Amino acid sequence: MFTQNRGRLALIGAVAVGAVVALAGCASGDPLGSGSDSSAGADTIVVGSQDYYSNEIIAEIYAQALEANDFTVDRSFRIGQREVYLPELEAGGVDVFPEYTGSLLQALKPDAAGGTSDEVYTELTAALPEGLRVLDKADASDQNSWTVTQAFADKYNLTDIASLTNVTEPITVGGNSELETRPYGPATLKEKYGIETAGFSPVEDSGGPLTVKALVDGSIQLANIYTASPNIKSDKLVALEDPDGLFFADNVVPVVSEKVDTTAADVLNKVSVALTADDLVSLNSESVNDQKSADVIAAAWLKQANLF
């Protein structure tokens, strides 16, 4: 199972790299190129991030923490979604990447059992490809959720995912295009709960402002939005409860290559110890609502956490 999945991800990554590079305009040059042997020295630690503002903030925190401890860091941010950056991690082009325990486990092992936060973490450590390991997980999590507007929830008495069967109008689902094939995607909603959806509308901002706008405007009725998003409260959205554990616990965790030695690992583990769930919501709010850059947000948090 594991070998097949790695091959599938690599194939998707090879096809998608060109498109992702075009999307990564705020990074300088080719975001994957900075992770290559030709541009990163043997002593340089390459820190990567998803094409998602919250993940970039965490990656910037990792990068600045390492730099403050005399490590040379090369940033390779906004690489794309997991189907693109996971092969790059496996190939050794990136050395440190902020990940989410449950989502990564489901990507590597679709039939994973799941369970508590600690059980997911333990299962993830066994599922990682050779040459990669996870360091300590943070209390902070950015949980996947199926989210609706408060008005939609009130209209159909929606409380949890299963209650979507109450809806009598067409449900258009919105999210990153990869969502269609994720283990918790629309197909699973139908298979597990009998929830019929009327279509899928790709919104490629990982549950960000474009997804929220589509939900609030009514062009989609159901969206995959992360629970640490400040928009859930500010835009009167409801993350439906998930008593069946469709979404695994998603604690923030650094995934690292063999280049990350004990000293560097200790630096990153201190970040994980300090990063709380409330911190992550606040950091995301500074990005979304205050329009601060990731580097400014990261520097302020590291100073406040006494990690500089």
DAJO-V774395 format. One record per run of one state. SS is the DSSP state (2 for helix, 1 for strand, 0 for the rest). FROM is the first residue (numbers start at 1). TO is the last residue. If there is no record, write none. Layout:
BEGIN
ss: {SS	SS}
from: {FROM	FROM}
to: {TO	TO}
END
This chain:
BEGIN
ss: {0	2	0	2	0	1	0	2	0	1	0	2	0	1	2	0	2	0	1	0	1	2	0	1	2	0	1	0	2	0	2	0	1	0	2	0	1	0	2	0	1	0	1	0	1	0	2	0	2	0	2	0}
from: {1	2	24	33	36	44	49	53	69	72	77	82	91	96	101	109	117	128	132	142	146	150	157	160	161	167	172	176	177	182	186	194	199	203	209	218	222	225	231	235	237	240	241	242	251	258	262	275	277	289	294	305}
to: {1	23	32	35	43	48	52	68	71	76	81	90	95	100	108	116	127	131	141	145	149	156	159	160	166	171	175	176	181	185	193	198	202	208	217	221	224	230	234	236	239	240	241	250	257	261	274	276	288	293	304	308}
END
